[in-house]
Amino acid sequence: MRKPEQLKTELSNLQVEKGSTCDRAVGCSTKCNSEMEAELRRLKVQSDPVEEAAEAAAAMLSTGNNGK
């Protein structure tokens, strides 16, 4: 059987390991979140001209100009 001191040491070691694992997980999720935000900004920049063109086309069609 293990002594109480051994069990306390093992428990303390497990708590430290768990803490560092949680810290790594938080770090990874923060990095992933930043990367996703950057990708969303990039996609927004790309989609803005497409949206403007679609609005212009819709305006032309609604006035009956049909591009003339």
N, CA, C and O atoms as a Maestro MAE file, in Angstrom:
{
 s_m_m2io_version
 :::
 2.0.0
}

f_m_ct {
 s_m_title
 :::
 protein
 m_atom[272] {
  # First column is atom index #
  i_m_mmod_type
  r_m_x_coord
  r_m_y_coord
  r_m_z_coord
  i_m_residue_number
  s_m_chain_name
  s_m_pdb_residue_name
  s_m_pdb_atom_name
  i_m_atomic_number
  :::
  1 25 0.839 -1.197 0.000 1 A "MET " " N  " 7
  2 3 0.000 0.000 0.000 1 A "MET " " CA " 6
  3 2 0.875 1.249 0.000 1 A "MET " " C  " 6
  4 15 1.982 1.281 0.537 1 A "MET " " O  " 8
  5 25 0.320 2.256 -0.625 2 A "ARG " " N  " 7
  6 3 1.041 3.518 -0.672 2 A "ARG " " CA " 6
  7 2 0.772 4.302 0.598 2 A "ARG " " C  " 6
  8 15 -0.291 4.205 1.211 2 A "ARG " " O  " 8
  9 25 1.770 5.078 0.968 3 A "LYS " " N  " 7
  10 3 1.651 5.904 2.164 3 A "LYS " " CA " 6
  11 2 0.863 7.170 1.832 3 A "LYS " " C  " 6
  12 15 0.819 7.596 0.678 3 A "LYS " " O  " 8
  13 25 0.247 7.761 2.841 4 A "PRO " " N  " 7
  14 3 -0.507 8.991 2.609 4 A "PRO " " CA " 6
  15 2 0.346 10.090 1.962 4 A "PRO " " C  " 6
  16 15 -0.152 10.859 1.139 4 A "PRO " " O  " 8
  17 25 1.622 10.163 2.332 5 A "GLU " " N  " 7
  18 3 2.490 11.182 1.739 5 A "GLU " " CA " 6
  19 2 2.639 10.940 0.241 5 A "GLU " " C  " 6
  20 15 2.657 11.884 -0.549 5 A "GLU " " O  " 8
  21 25 2.745 9.664 -0.144 6 A "GLN " " N  " 7
  22 3 2.853 9.319 -1.563 6 A "GLN " " CA " 6
  23 2 1.588 9.721 -2.305 6 A "GLN " " C  " 6
  24 15 1.643 10.286 -3.397 6 A "GLN " " O  " 8
  25 25 0.448 9.421 -1.694 7 A "LEU " " N  " 7
  26 3 -0.828 9.758 -2.321 7 A "LEU " " CA " 6
  27 2 -0.977 11.273 -2.479 7 A "LEU " " C  " 6
  28 15 -1.462 11.748 -3.506 7 A "LEU " " O  " 8
  29 25 -0.559 12.027 -1.460 8 A "LYS " " N  " 7
  30 3 -0.637 13.483 -1.546 8 A "LYS " " CA " 6
  31 2 0.252 13.992 -2.679 8 A "LYS " " C  " 6
  32 15 -0.140 14.882 -3.434 8 A "LYS " " O  " 8
  33 25 1.446 13.423 -2.788 9 A "THR " " N  " 7
  34 3 2.372 13.828 -3.846 9 A "THR " " CA " 6
  35 2 1.804 13.484 -5.214 9 A "THR " " C  " 6
  36 15 1.869 14.299 -6.135 9 A "THR " " O  " 8
  37 25 1.253 12.297 -5.354 10 A "GLU " " N  " 7
  38 3 0.659 11.882 -6.629 10 A "GLU " " CA " 6
  39 2 -0.514 12.790 -6.995 10 A "GLU " " C  " 6
  40 15 -0.657 13.199 -8.147 10 A "GLU " " O  " 8
  41 25 -1.344 13.098 -6.011 11 A "LEU " " N  " 7
  42 3 -2.482 13.975 -6.248 11 A "LEU " " CA " 6
  43 2 -2.008 15.364 -6.675 11 A "LEU " " C  " 6
  44 15 -2.553 15.955 -7.607 11 A "LEU " " O  " 8
  45 25 -1.008 15.867 -5.999 12 A "SER " " N  " 7
  46 3 -0.458 17.176 -6.346 12 A "SER " " CA " 6
  47 2 0.094 17.164 -7.764 12 A "SER " " C  " 6
  48 15 -0.121 18.115 -8.515 12 A "SER " " O  " 8
  49 25 0.804 16.103 -8.144 13 A "ASN " " N  " 7
  50 3 1.356 15.984 -9.494 13 A "ASN " " CA " 6
  51 2 0.244 15.946 -10.534 13 A "ASN " " C  " 6
  52 15 0.356 16.574 -11.588 13 A "ASN " " O  " 8
  53 25 -0.818 15.222 -10.248 14 A "LEU " " N  " 7
  54 3 -1.937 15.140 -11.182 14 A "LEU " " CA " 6
  55 2 -2.613 16.497 -11.346 14 A "LEU " " C  " 6
  56 15 -3.019 16.866 -12.448 14 A "LEU " " O  " 8
  57 25 -2.732 17.237 -10.248 15 A "GLN " " N  " 7
  58 3 -3.351 18.558 -10.323 15 A "GLN " " CA " 6
  59 2 -2.508 19.507 -11.169 15 A "GLN " " C  " 6
  60 15 -3.045 20.309 -11.934 15 A "GLN " " O  " 8
  61 25 -1.188 19.414 -11.030 16 A "VAL " " N  " 7
  62 3 -0.298 20.253 -11.830 16 A "VAL " " CA " 6
  63 2 -0.420 19.879 -13.304 16 A "VAL " " C  " 6
  64 15 -0.484 20.758 -14.163 16 A "VAL " " O  " 8
  65 25 -0.452 18.582 -13.601 17 A "GLU " " N  " 7
  66 3 -0.589 18.129 -14.982 17 A "GLU " " CA " 6
  67 2 -1.921 18.597 -15.573 17 A "GLU " " C  " 6
  68 15 -1.981 19.056 -16.714 17 A "GLU " " O  " 8
  69 25 -2.975 18.474 -14.783 18 A "LYS " " N  " 7
  70 3 -4.297 18.896 -15.252 18 A "LYS " " CA " 6
  71 2 -4.301 20.388 -15.535 18 A "LYS " " C  " 6
  72 15 -4.866 20.832 -16.534 18 A "LYS " " O  " 8
  73 25 -3.678 21.155 -14.670 19 A "GLY " " N  " 7
  74 3 -3.610 22.601 -14.857 19 A "GLY " " CA " 6
  75 2 -2.861 22.970 -16.125 19 A "GLY " " C  " 6
  76 15 -3.294 23.850 -16.870 19 A "GLY " " O  " 8
  77 25 -1.746 22.308 -16.376 20 A "SER " " N  " 7
  78 3 -0.988 22.647 -17.581 20 A "SER " " CA " 6
  79 2 -1.736 22.203 -18.832 20 A "SER " " C  " 6
  80 15 -1.646 22.853 -19.873 20 A "SER " " O  " 8
  81 25 -2.472 21.102 -18.738 21 A "THR " " N  " 7
  82 3 -3.279 20.656 -19.876 21 A "THR " " CA " 6
  83 2 -4.381 21.666 -20.162 21 A "THR " " C  " 6
  84 15 -4.648 21.985 -21.320 21 A "THR " " O  " 8
  85 25 -5.013 22.163 -19.126 22 A "CYS " " N  " 7
  86 3 -6.060 23.181 -19.298 22 A "CYS " " CA " 6
  87 2 -5.473 24.454 -19.885 22 A "CYS " " C  " 6
  88 15 -6.079 25.071 -20.761 22 A "CYS " " O  " 8
  89 25 -4.297 24.852 -19.411 23 A "ASP " " N  " 7
  90 3 -3.649 26.052 -19.939 23 A "ASP " " CA " 6
  91 2 -3.342 25.890 -21.425 23 A "ASP " " C  " 6
  92 15 -3.537 26.819 -22.209 23 A "ASP " " O  " 8
  93 25 -2.864 24.713 -21.809 24 A "ARG " " N  " 7
  94 3 -2.576 24.460 -23.228 24 A "ARG " " CA " 6
  95 2 -3.860 24.501 -24.041 24 A "ARG " " C  " 6
  96 15 -3.877 25.045 -25.145 24 A "ARG " " O  " 8
  97 25 -4.930 23.933 -23.508 25 A "ALA " " N  " 7
  98 3 -6.207 23.918 -24.225 25 A "ALA " " CA " 6
  99 2 -6.730 25.343 -24.407 25 A "ALA " " C  " 6
  100 15 -7.224 25.687 -25.481 25 A "ALA " " O  " 8
  101 25 -6.626 26.155 -23.391 26 A "VAL " " N  " 7
  102 3 -7.071 27.548 -23.487 26 A "VAL " " CA " 6
  103 2 -6.211 28.288 -24.512 26 A "VAL " " C  " 6
  104 15 -6.727 29.061 -25.319 26 A "VAL " " O  " 8
  105 25 -4.927 28.054 -24.477 27 A "GLY " " N  " 7
  106 3 -4.034 28.690 -25.438 27 A "GLY " " CA " 6
  107 2 -4.370 28.291 -26.862 27 A "GLY " " C  " 6
  108 15 -4.396 29.135 -27.758 27 A "GLY " " O  " 8
  109 25 -4.624 27.020 -27.072 28 A "CYS " " N  " 7
  110 3 -4.983 26.532 -28.410 28 A "CYS " " CA " 6
  111 2 -6.313 27.118 -28.872 28 A "CYS " " C  " 6
  112 15 -6.443 27.526 -30.026 28 A "CYS " " O  " 8
  113 25 -7.286 27.161 -27.993 29 A "SER " " N  " 7
  114 3 -8.587 27.693 -28.397 29 A "SER " " CA " 6
  115 2 -8.511 29.190 -28.667 29 A "SER " " C  " 6
  116 15 -9.203 29.694 -29.552 29 A "SER " " O  " 8
  117 25 -7.683 29.902 -27.920 30 A "THR " " N  " 7
  118 3 -7.506 31.339 -28.159 30 A "THR " " CA " 6
  119 2 -6.857 31.566 -29.518 30 A "THR " " C  " 6
  120 15 -7.272 32.451 -30.266 30 A "THR " " O  " 8
  121 25 -5.849 30.777 -29.837 31 A "LYS " " N  " 7
  122 3 -5.177 30.899 -31.132 31 A "LYS " " CA " 6
  123 2 -6.153 30.571 -32.263 31 A "LYS " " C  " 6
  124 15 -6.207 31.277 -33.270 31 A "LYS " " O  " 8
  125 25 -6.912 29.508 -32.090 32 A "CYS " " N  " 7
  126 3 -7.891 29.102 -33.100 32 A "CYS " " CA " 6
  127 2 -8.934 30.202 -33.292 32 A "CYS " " C  " 6
  128 15 -9.306 30.509 -34.424 32 A "CYS " " O  " 8
  129 25 -9.399 30.787 -32.216 33 A "ASN " " N  " 7
  130 3 -10.386 31.865 -32.292 33 A "ASN " " CA " 6
  131 2 -9.823 33.050 -33.070 33 A "ASN " " C  " 6
  132 15 -10.515 33.631 -33.906 33 A "ASN " " O  " 8
  133 25 -8.582 33.406 -32.803 34 A "SER " " N  " 7
  134 3 -7.952 34.515 -33.515 34 A "SER " " CA " 6
  135 2 -7.834 34.211 -35.004 34 A "SER " " C  " 6
  136 15 -8.067 35.083 -35.841 34 A "SER " " O  " 8
  137 25 -7.476 32.987 -35.327 35 A "GLU " " N  " 7
  138 3 -7.350 32.596 -36.726 35 A "GLU " " CA " 6
  139 2 -8.707 32.641 -37.432 35 A "GLU " " C  " 6
  140 15 -8.799 33.082 -38.577 35 A "GLU " " O  " 8
  141 25 -9.749 32.189 -36.751 36 A "MET " " N  " 7
  142 3 -11.086 32.221 -37.351 36 A "MET " " CA " 6
  143 2 -11.566 33.656 -37.553 36 A "MET " " C  " 6
  144 15 -12.184 33.963 -38.573 36 A "MET " " O  " 8
  145 25 -11.289 34.536 -36.591 37 A "GLU " " N  " 7
  146 3 -11.668 35.934 -36.739 37 A "GLU " " CA " 6
  147 2 -10.957 36.565 -37.933 37 A "GLU " " C  " 6
  148 15 -11.563 37.330 -38.683 37 A "GLU " " O  " 8
  149 25 -9.681 36.249 -38.111 38 A "ALA " " N  " 7
  150 3 -8.929 36.777 -39.249 38 A "ALA " " CA " 6
  151 2 -9.517 36.264 -40.559 38 A "ALA " " C  " 6
  152 15 -9.635 37.016 -41.526 38 A "ALA " " O  " 8
  153 25 -9.882 35.000 -40.590 39 A "GLU " " N  " 7
  154 3 -10.482 34.425 -41.799 39 A "GLU " " CA " 6
  155 2 -11.826 35.080 -42.104 39 A "GLU " " C  " 6
  156 15 -12.130 35.355 -43.265 39 A "GLU " " O  " 8
  157 25 -12.627 35.331 -41.083 40 A "LEU " " N  " 7
  158 3 -13.917 36.001 -41.286 40 A "LEU " " CA " 6
  159 2 -13.730 37.417 -41.828 40 A "LEU " " C  " 6
  160 15 -14.479 37.852 -42.702 40 A "LEU " " O  " 8
  161 25 -12.726 38.140 -41.308 41 A "ARG " " N  " 7
  162 3 -12.447 39.483 -41.829 41 A "ARG " " CA " 6
  163 2 -12.036 39.406 -43.296 41 A "ARG " " C  " 6
  164 15 -12.469 40.224 -44.107 41 A "ARG " " O  " 8
  165 25 -11.200 38.425 -43.639 42 A "ARG " " N  " 7
  166 3 -10.754 38.257 -45.019 42 A "ARG " " CA " 6
  167 2 -11.944 37.964 -45.933 42 A "ARG " " C  " 6
  168 15 -12.053 38.539 -47.016 42 A "ARG " " O  " 8
  169 25 -12.823 37.081 -45.500 43 A "LEU " " N  " 7
  170 3 -14.002 36.746 -46.305 43 A "LEU " " CA " 6
  171 2 -14.932 37.944 -46.466 43 A "LEU " " C  " 6
  172 15 -15.525 38.134 -47.528 43 A "LEU " " O  " 8
  173 25 -15.059 38.747 -45.420 44 A "LYS " " N  " 7
  174 3 -15.906 39.942 -45.512 44 A "LYS " " CA " 6
  175 2 -15.339 40.905 -46.547 44 A "LYS " " C  " 6
  176 15 -16.084 41.468 -47.349 44 A "LYS " " O  " 8
  177 25 -14.036 41.092 -46.531 45 A "VAL " " N  " 7
  178 3 -13.406 41.990 -47.500 45 A "VAL " " CA " 6
  179 2 -13.653 41.488 -48.916 45 A "VAL " " C  " 6
  180 15 -13.885 42.278 -49.830 45 A "VAL " " O  " 8
  181 25 -13.602 40.171 -49.092 46 A "GLN " " N  " 7
  182 3 -13.832 39.600 -50.420 46 A "GLN " " CA " 6
  183 2 -15.295 39.702 -50.833 46 A "GLN " " C  " 6
  184 15 -15.589 39.894 -52.012 46 A "GLN " " O  " 8
  185 25 -16.200 39.578 -49.896 47 A "SER " " N  " 7
  186 3 -17.621 39.542 -50.249 47 A "SER " " CA " 6
  187 2 -18.230 40.929 -50.444 47 A "SER " " C  " 6
  188 15 -19.264 41.055 -51.101 47 A "SER " " O  " 8
  189 25 -17.615 41.965 -49.891 48 A "ASP " " N  " 7
  190 3 -18.174 43.312 -50.020 48 A "ASP " " CA " 6
  191 2 -18.337 43.743 -51.483 48 A "ASP " " C  " 6
  192 15 -19.411 44.228 -51.839 48 A "ASP " " O  " 8
  193 25 -17.323 43.590 -52.348 49 A "PRO " " N  " 7
  194 3 -17.510 43.987 -53.748 49 A "PRO " " CA " 6
  195 2 -18.593 43.164 -54.454 49 A "PRO " " C  " 6
  196 15 -19.320 43.687 -55.298 49 A "PRO " " O  " 8
  197 25 -18.694 41.906 -54.116 50 A "VAL " " N  " 7
  198 3 -19.719 41.055 -54.724 50 A "VAL " " CA " 6
  199 2 -21.099 41.544 -54.305 50 A "VAL " " C  " 6
  200 15 -22.018 41.602 -55.122 50 A "VAL " " O  " 8
  201 25 -21.239 41.890 -53.052 51 A "GLU " " N  " 7
  202 3 -22.517 42.397 -52.546 51 A "GLU " " CA " 6
  203 2 -22.882 43.713 -53.230 51 A "GLU " " C  " 6
  204 15 -24.036 43.926 -53.603 51 A "GLU " " O  " 8
  205 25 -21.895 44.594 -53.394 52 A "GLU " " N  " 7
  206 3 -22.149 45.874 -54.058 52 A "GLU " " CA " 6
  207 2 -22.576 45.662 -55.513 52 A "GLU " " C  " 6
  208 15 -23.484 46.333 -56.004 52 A "GLU " " O  " 8
  209 25 -21.920 44.734 -56.190 53 A "ALA " " N  " 7
  210 3 -22.273 44.445 -57.588 53 A "ALA " " CA " 6
  211 2 -23.687 43.876 -57.680 53 A "ALA " " C  " 6
  212 15 -24.439 44.220 -58.592 53 A "ALA " " O  " 8
  213 25 -24.043 43.021 -56.754 54 A "ALA " " N  " 7
  214 3 -25.385 42.438 -56.752 54 A "ALA " " CA " 6
  215 2 -26.440 43.517 -56.502 54 A "ALA " " C  " 6
  216 15 -27.502 43.508 -57.125 54 A "ALA " " O  " 8
  217 25 -26.148 44.434 -55.601 55 A "GLU " " N  " 7
  218 3 -27.087 45.520 -55.333 55 A "GLU " " CA " 6
  219 2 -27.236 46.419 -56.556 55 A "GLU " " C  " 6
  220 15 -28.342 46.856 -56.876 55 A "GLU " " O  " 8
  221 25 -26.126 46.698 -57.239 56 A "ALA " " N  " 7
  222 3 -26.184 47.531 -58.447 56 A "ALA " " CA " 6
  223 2 -26.998 46.837 -59.534 56 A "ALA " " C  " 6
  224 15 -27.796 47.479 -60.217 56 A "ALA " " O  " 8
  225 25 -26.801 45.527 -59.696 57 A "ALA " " N  " 7
  226 3 -27.561 44.780 -60.697 57 A "ALA " " CA " 6
  227 2 -29.045 44.764 -60.356 57 A "ALA " " C  " 6
  228 15 -29.891 44.906 -61.238 57 A "ALA " " O  " 8
  229 25 -29.354 44.592 -59.093 58 A "ALA " " N  " 7
  230 3 -30.754 44.588 -58.672 58 A "ALA " " CA " 6
  231 2 -31.388 45.960 -58.917 58 A "ALA " " C  " 6
  232 15 -32.546 46.049 -59.326 58 A "ALA " " O  " 8
  233 25 -30.627 47.021 -58.667 59 A "ALA " " N  " 7
  234 3 -31.154 48.368 -58.893 59 A "ALA " " CA " 6
  235 2 -31.411 48.597 -60.373 59 A "ALA " " C  " 6
  236 15 -32.417 49.200 -60.745 59 A "ALA " " O  " 8
  237 25 -30.511 48.120 -61.214 60 A "MET " " N  " 7
  238 3 -30.693 48.284 -62.660 60 A "MET " " CA " 6
  239 2 -31.919 47.520 -63.139 60 A "MET " " C  " 6
  240 15 -32.691 48.032 -63.949 60 A "MET " " O  " 8
  241 25 -32.100 46.317 -62.652 61 A "LEU " " N  " 7
  242 3 -33.236 45.503 -63.077 61 A "LEU " " CA " 6
  243 2 -34.553 46.074 -62.564 61 A "LEU " " C  " 6
  244 15 -35.574 46.006 -63.248 61 A "LEU " " O  " 8
  245 25 -34.525 46.627 -61.376 62 A "SER " " N  " 7
  246 3 -35.783 47.132 -60.806 62 A "SER " " CA " 6
  247 2 -36.234 48.422 -61.489 62 A "SER " " C  " 6
  248 15 -37.422 48.743 -61.484 62 A "SER " " O  " 8
  249 25 -35.301 49.157 -62.070 63 A "THR " " N  " 7
  250 3 -35.696 50.384 -62.766 63 A "THR " " CA " 6
  251 2 -36.080 50.124 -64.217 63 A "THR " " C  " 6
  252 15 -36.577 51.022 -64.897 63 A "THR " " O  " 8
  253 25 -35.857 48.913 -64.692 64 A "GLY " " N  " 7
  254 3 -36.229 48.555 -66.051 64 A "GLY " " CA " 6
  255 2 -35.185 48.928 -67.072 64 A "GLY " " C  " 6
  256 15 -35.461 48.892 -68.271 64 A "GLY " " O  " 8
  257 25 -33.977 49.291 -66.630 65 A "ASN " " N  " 7
  258 3 -32.935 49.674 -67.577 65 A "ASN " " CA " 6
  259 2 -32.347 48.473 -68.304 65 A "ASN " " C  " 6
  260 15 -31.898 48.595 -69.444 65 A "ASN " " O  " 8
  261 25 -32.347 47.352 -67.672 66 A "ASN " " N  " 7
  262 3 -31.768 46.121 -68.222 66 A "ASN " " CA " 6
  263 2 -30.383 46.365 -68.802 66 A "ASN " " C  " 6
  264 15 -30.032 45.839 -69.858 66 A "ASN " " O  " 8
  265 25 -29.607 47.171 -68.094 67 A "GLY " " N  " 7
  266 3 -28.229 47.404 -68.492 67 A "GLY " " CA " 6
  267 2 -28.070 48.368 -69.652 67 A "GLY " " C  " 6
  268 15 -26.971 48.465 -70.198 67 A "GLY " " O  " 8
  269 25 -29.103 49.083 -70.056 68 A "LYS " " N  " 7
  270 3 -29.012 50.023 -71.196 68 A "LYS " " CA " 6
  271 2 -28.890 51.437 -70.722 68 A "LYS " " C  " 6
  272 15 -28.803 52.355 -71.536 68 A "LYS " " O  " 8
  :::
 }
 m_bond[271] {
  # First column is bond index #
  i_m_from
  i_m_to
  i_m_order
  :::
  1 1 2 1
  2 2 3 1
  3 3 4 2
  4 3 5 1
  5 5 6 1
  6 6 7 1
  7 7 8 2
  8 7 9 1
  9 9 10 1
  10 10 11 1
  11 11 12 2
  12 11 13 1
  13 13 14 1
  14 14 15 1
  15 15 16 2
  16 15 17 1
  17 17 18 1
  18 18 19 1
  19 19 20 2
  20 19 21 1
  21 21 22 1
  22 22 23 1
  23 23 24 2
  24 23 25 1
  25 25 26 1
  26 26 27 1
  27 27 28 2
  28 27 29 1
  29 29 30 1
  30 30 31 1
  31 31 32 2
  32 31 33 1
  33 33 34 1
  34 34 35 1
  35 35 36 2
  36 35 37 1
  37 37 38 1
  38 38 39 1
  39 39 40 2
  40 39 41 1
  41 41 42 1
  42 42 43 1
  43 43 44 2
  44 43 45 1
  45 45 46 1
  46 46 47 1
  47 47 48 2
  48 47 49 1
  49 49 50 1
  50 50 51 1
  51 51 52 2
  52 51 53 1
  53 53 54 1
  54 54 55 1
  55 55 56 2
  56 55 57 1
  57 57 58 1
  58 58 59 1
  59 59 60 2
  60 59 61 1
  61 61 62 1
  62 62 63 1
  63 63 64 2
  64 63 65 1
  65 65 66 1
  66 66 67 1
  67 67 68 2
  68 67 69 1
  69 69 70 1
  70 70 71 1
  71 71 72 2
  72 71 73 1
  73 73 74 1
  74 74 75 1
  75 75 76 2
  76 75 77 1
  77 77 78 1
  78 78 79 1
  79 79 80 2
  80 79 81 1
  81 81 82 1
  82 82 83 1
  83 83 84 2
  84 83 85 1
  85 85 86 1
  86 86 87 1
  87 87 88 2
  88 87 89 1
  89 89 90 1
  90 90 91 1
  91 91 92 2
  92 91 93 1
  93 93 94 1
  94 94 95 1
  95 95 96 2
  96 95 97 1
  97 97 98 1
  98 98 99 1
  99 99 100 2
  100 99 101 1
  101 101 102 1
  102 102 103 1
  103 103 104 2
  104 103 105 1
  105 105 106 1
  106 106 107 1
  107 107 108 2
  108 107 109 1
  109 109 110 1
  110 110 111 1
  111 111 112 2
  112 111 113 1
  113 113 114 1
  114 114 115 1
  115 115 116 2
  116 115 117 1
  117 117 118 1
  118 118 119 1
  119 119 120 2
  120 119 121 1
  121 121 122 1
  122 122 123 1
  123 123 124 2
  124 123 125 1
  125 125 126 1
  126 126 127 1
  127 127 128 2
  128 127 129 1
  129 129 130 1
  130 130 131 1
  131 131 132 2
  132 131 133 1
  133 133 134 1
  134 134 135 1
  135 135 136 2
  136 135 137 1
  137 137 138 1
  138 138 139 1
  139 139 140 2
  140 139 141 1
  141 141 142 1
  142 142 143 1
  143 143 144 2
  144 143 145 1
  145 145 146 1
  146 146 147 1
  147 147 148 2
  148 147 149 1
  149 149 150 1
  150 150 151 1
  151 151 152 2
  152 151 153 1
  153 153 154 1
  154 154 155 1
  155 155 156 2
  156 155 157 1
  157 157 158 1
  158 158 159 1
  159 159 160 2
  160 159 161 1
  161 161 162 1
  162 162 163 1
  163 163 164 2
  164 163 165 1
  165 165 166 1
  166 166 167 1
  167 167 168 2
  168 167 169 1
  169 169 170 1
  170 170 171 1
  171 171 172 2
  172 171 173 1
  173 173 174 1
  174 174 175 1
  175 175 176 2
  176 175 177 1
  177 177 178 1
  178 178 179 1
  179 179 180 2
  180 179 181 1
  181 181 182 1
  182 182 183 1
  183 183 184 2
  184 183 185 1
  185 185 186 1
  186 186 187 1
  187 187 188 2
  188 187 189 1
  189 189 190 1
  190 190 191 1
  191 191 192 2
  192 191 193 1
  193 193 194 1
  194 194 195 1
  195 195 196 2
  196 195 197 1
  197 197 198 1
  198 198 199 1
  199 199 200 2
  200 199 201 1
  201 201 202 1
  202 202 203 1
  203 203 204 2
  204 203 205 1
  205 205 206 1
  206 206 207 1
  207 207 208 2
  208 207 209 1
  209 209 210 1
  210 210 211 1
  211 211 212 2
  212 211 213 1
  213 213 214 1
  214 214 215 1
  215 215 216 2
  216 215 217 1
  217 217 218 1
  218 218 219 1
  219 219 220 2
  220 219 221 1
  221 221 222 1
  222 222 223 1
  223 223 224 2
  224 223 225 1
  225 225 226 1
  226 226 227 1
  227 227 228 2
  228 227 229 1
  229 229 230 1
  230 230 231 1
  231 231 232 2
  232 231 233 1
  233 233 234 1
  234 234 235 1
  235 235 236 2
  236 235 237 1
  237 237 238 1
  238 238 239 1
  239 239 240 2
  240 239 241 1
  241 241 242 1
  242 242 243 1
  243 243 244 2
  244 243 245 1
  245 245 246 1
  246 246 247 1
  247 247 248 2
  248 247 249 1
  249 249 250 1
  250 250 251 1
  251 251 252 2
  252 251 253 1
  253 253 254 1
  254 254 255 1
  255 255 256 2
  256 255 257 1
  257 257 258 1
  258 258 259 1
  259 259 260 2
  260 259 261 1
  261 261 262 1
  262 262 263 1
  263 263 264 2
  264 263 265 1
  265 265 266 1
  266 266 267 1
  267 267 268 2
  268 267 269 1
  269 269 270 1
  270 270 271 1
  271 271 272 2
  :::
 }
}
